[in-house]
Amino acid sequence: MPLQLKDLAKLNQIIERIQAGHFDENDVDNLLMKLRAHAREKTVFLEVAHFVAHSDARDRGLAQQSITAFADSIQYFQEYVSEKCPLNLSVPFPAYIYRLFLSQARLSDEGRLKAEYKMSQATLIKKIETNFLIDKKTGSCSLRSNKGGIELFAALQFITGFIHSRAAFHVRDFHKELKDVMRTQNVPFDELIWDAQADLISLAILCLVSNTDFVLENGGRASCKLQTENHFRLLNGQRQLPTGIMSSEPTSFGRLMILGEATINSPNKAPLQICFPLIDTDLDPHEHCDQKLFVRDQAPEDFGDCNVEVINLARDMSLSHDFKLVRTDSLAR
């Protein structure tokens, strides 16, 4: 369905402001809302647009699936691998493990899968779907009668032998799909000028997405926030790691990202807080964060003899007039 003339006119105004570098988060918000209905199969663009459109907890989408998959893998590791308790497929087992089979199959090394287990990702996924039966009433999964086989069981053992912490997507994927949608809808823009504003658009996206809540497949809750790879960096000296080893790392905050957070609740175990990257970027926090966010101080006593710099981000972040990331609460004072 093509854009209506009035929507195209409004988009042209937004794009003029963005290309001139005179825009804010609201312009990016409006851009996404105008194009959302025309994105079709552009899953990454739609994911970001849905973040903006829905203020309630997200119960679907790439990020929700990514958090669910990571939480399932950690729960499996906690309940089976660390306990040295092999999964017995001949009796019913928790349904989350079926989800884990599917998500790990999609993330597995297809080259090794084909070479060592004689099946592609698609073949393994089909075998998982046809060999197992979910009982929604009991929340369990079981092997169908006369199903299974040595090859399938070996492949399942392979894909559950590692934990993935791969981000749902990189922000560059969003930019590619955004431009694809604009081209498809004949929205005029200058690609070189537009690309020059890509980092600033990315900052607006990070602010719009941060502090979103999620409902996971198991009914649990999760959230996300704007963060850096490391929340501190060493300016000098060395710190003592929990293992007792001395280290001069990290010396950098790393890149800006959206970090997912969830809680694992396994039977007879204390709740376990987990976090991992949801949206990756190549954005340098020193380049894009207001200087007031950086605090230099003496390291905690258990760190050892070193000085550190901490970045003081919050769940709600905004952009200043000069397009630097600032805490939203600092603007409300």
N, C-alpha and C positions, 0 to 999 in steps of 0.2 A: 504494500500500500504506500503510495507516494506521499510525501509531506504536503500538508495543506499550505496554500500561499502565505497565510498569515504566520504560520509556524516558521516557514522558510525565511520570511522577512525578519522575524525575531532572532532566528539563528544567525542571520547575516550580521545583525547588530552585535550579538555576543561575540562572534568570531572576529569582528573588527576590533573589539576591545581587547580580546586575548592576543591577537597578532600585534597590537600596539603596545602590549605589556601593561595595559591599564585595566586590570580585571581583579576579581577576588573569588572567594569560595562560592559565593552565590551564583556567579556567572558560570562556573564549572558545574554546579548543581543544576542550573537551568539547562545547560547544554545537554547533560545526560538525560534529563527528564524529557526534553523535546525529541531526542533520538531513540529513547528506550523502546518504543513500540515498533521501531523499524530495524532492530538489530538482528532479527531472525536467529541464525545459528551462531552468532558471535558470542560464545559463552563467557569469555573473560570480560568483554565490554558489558554484557548483561549482568554479570556478577557484581561489578562495581555500581552499575546503575540501580540494581535492586537494593544494594546497601543504602543508597541515597534515598530511594523511594519508600522504603519500609523502616519505620522507626521501632517496630516491635522486634522481638527476638527472631533471628533467622533460623528456620527449620529445614532449609534446603540450600543447594548451591555448592559451588566449588570449595569455598572456605569451610562450610559446615561439614562437607564430606571429608575434607582434609583433616580437620580436627578430630572427627569421629574415628577415622582410620588410625591416626597416631595414638589416640586414647586406647583404642582396641589393642594395638600392638604392645603398648606399655602394660596394659592389664594382663594380656597373655604372657608376657615376659615375667610379670610379677607372680602370677598364679601357677605357671607351668615350668618355665625355663629356670627361674631362680630357685624354685622349690624342687627342681630335678624330678618333676612329675610328668612323665610322657603322656601325651594326649591319646586316650583310648577311643578310637573311632568306632569301635564295635558297640558302644553304649551311648545313649544320648549325652550331648555336651552343650554348654551354654551357647545360645544363638549368636552372641557377639563374635564367636570364633568363625562362624560362617561368613559374617561381614568381613572379618579379617582375611579369610582365604581370598575373597574377591578383591579387596583393596590391595593386598600384597601381590596378587597375580598381576594386577595392572601396573604395579611399580617394579616388578621383577626384571632382571636382565634377560631379555628375550633371546639373546644370542646363546647364553648358557642354558636356558630352558630348552631351546631347540637341540643344542649339541648334546646335552647330558640326559634330557628326559623326553626327547623326540616329540615335543609339542610346542606350539606357539602360545602366546598369551591368550588369544581368542579361543583356542582349543581347550586350554586349561580352564578358562572361565566357563565355557559351555559344559565341561565335565563336572565342575563344581555345582553348577545350577541343576544338572540332571541327576547327579548322584546323591544329593542330600535333600532332606525334607525338613522344613521349619514348622515347629509347633508353636504358634503364637500364644496359645493359652498358657503353656508352661514355660515359654521363653527358652526352649531348647531346640537342638538340631540333632538329627539322626541320619544314619546312612540308610538309603533305600534298600529294600530286599534285593539280593543278587547283584548289588552294585559295588563299586570300588575297584580294587585291582592294585597290584604292586606298583605299576607305573604312576598311577594317580597318587598313591600314598607317598611315594618317594618325592614327587613334585611338590606336594603339600609340605612335606618336611623341609624341603629346600626353601620355599618362599616364606616360611615362618621362622627361618633361621637368622633373620636380620631385622633391624628396626629402621624404618625410613623416617627422616625428618625433612622431607622435601617440601618446599613452599608450594602452596596451591597454584601460584603463578607469579611471574615477574611483571613489574609495572610496564616494562617495554611491550609485553604482549597486549596489555590494555591499549597502549598508544597505537599499535599497529591496527587493532580491530576498530578503534575509534575512527581512524582515517579511512578504513575500508567502508564503514557505515556512511560516513560523510560523502565519499565518492559515489556509493550506490544510490544515495538520495540526491545526488547532484548539488550538494552544498558546496559553494565555491570557497576555496582557501588556498593560500600559498604555502606549499609544503615546506620550503626552506625556512620561511618566517615562522610557520607553525612549530616546526621542530625546535626552533630556537627557544620556544616557550615551554617545551615539554617538561623540563625539570620543575618549573613553577606550577604547571598543571598537576604534576605528580604530587607536589606538596599539598595542594588543595585536596587531592584524592585521599591522601593519608589522613588529613584532618577530618574529612567527611566520614571515613571508615572507622577511625579509632573510637573505642568505647562501644562498639556494637556487641550485643549479646547473641548467643546461639542456644538452640535446643538441640541436643545430640540425639542420635538414633535410639539410645538406651533411656532417653528421658532426662538425662543429666544436663546440666547447664555449663556453658563456657562463655568466654568473652575474648576480646582482643584489644590491643592498645598499641599506640605508636611507641616504638622503642629503638634502641640501637643493639648491635650484636653484643657489645659489652657495655654495661652501665657505668663503668669506670675505666680509667687507664692509668698506668704508672708513669709518673713524670721522672722519677729517678729511683735508684735502689732496687731491691728485690723483695718479693713477698713470699711468705711460706704457704705452700699449698696444703690441703688437708692430709696429703700423703707424707708431709714433712719435707718434701723437696722444695728448694728455693727457685723462684722463677722471676724473670724480669718482664714477663708478659701479664696482661696485654698492654701494649704501648699505644694502641689505637682503639677508638670506640667502634671501629668498623662502620658499616653502612646503616642508614636508616631503614627500618622495616616495620611491618605490622606483625606483632607477636600474638599468637593465640595462647590462651590459658584455660586449663580445665583441671578437674579433680577426679582422680581414679578412686573408686570405692570398691575394693575387693573384700570378699568375706574374710572375717577374722584378721583383717589388716587395718592399720591406721590409714586415713585418707592421704593420698599422695598427690601433691600439686605438680603439674607438668606444664611446660611451655615450649613452643617451637615456632619457627617462622611461618607465617601465612602468606604474606605478600612481600616479595623481595624487591629491592631497588639498588641502584648504584650511587645513591645520594650520600654525600659526605656531611655528617652533622655539623662539623666546624664551619662549613660553607653556608649551611642553610638554617642554622639555629641561632636565635638571639644570644648574644654573649652572656646575658644575665642567667642563662640556663646552666652555664658551666661554673662549677664551684671547686676551687683548689683547697686541699686540706691535708692534714697529717692522716696517714692511713690508720685504720683500727689497729689496736694492739696485737691482735692475732695475725695481722698481715706481716708484721716485721718492720724493719727500718726502711721505710720508703714514703714518698709523697705521692698522692693520687689526685686526679681530677675526676669529678663526678658530674654526670649530666642529669639535670633535675627535670625530667619530662613528667607529664601528667596524662591521665586518660583522655581528658578533653584538651585538645590543642587547637590553636587558631593561627592565622597568619597576620603579621603586622602590616602596616602600610607599605613597608619596603620588602615585603614577602619573606620575612624571617619567621620561623616557627617560634611561637610564644605560648605559654600556658594560658588557657582561656580564663582561669581565675584571676590572672594578673590584669586582664582587661576589664574585669567587673569591679575593681576597687575604686 
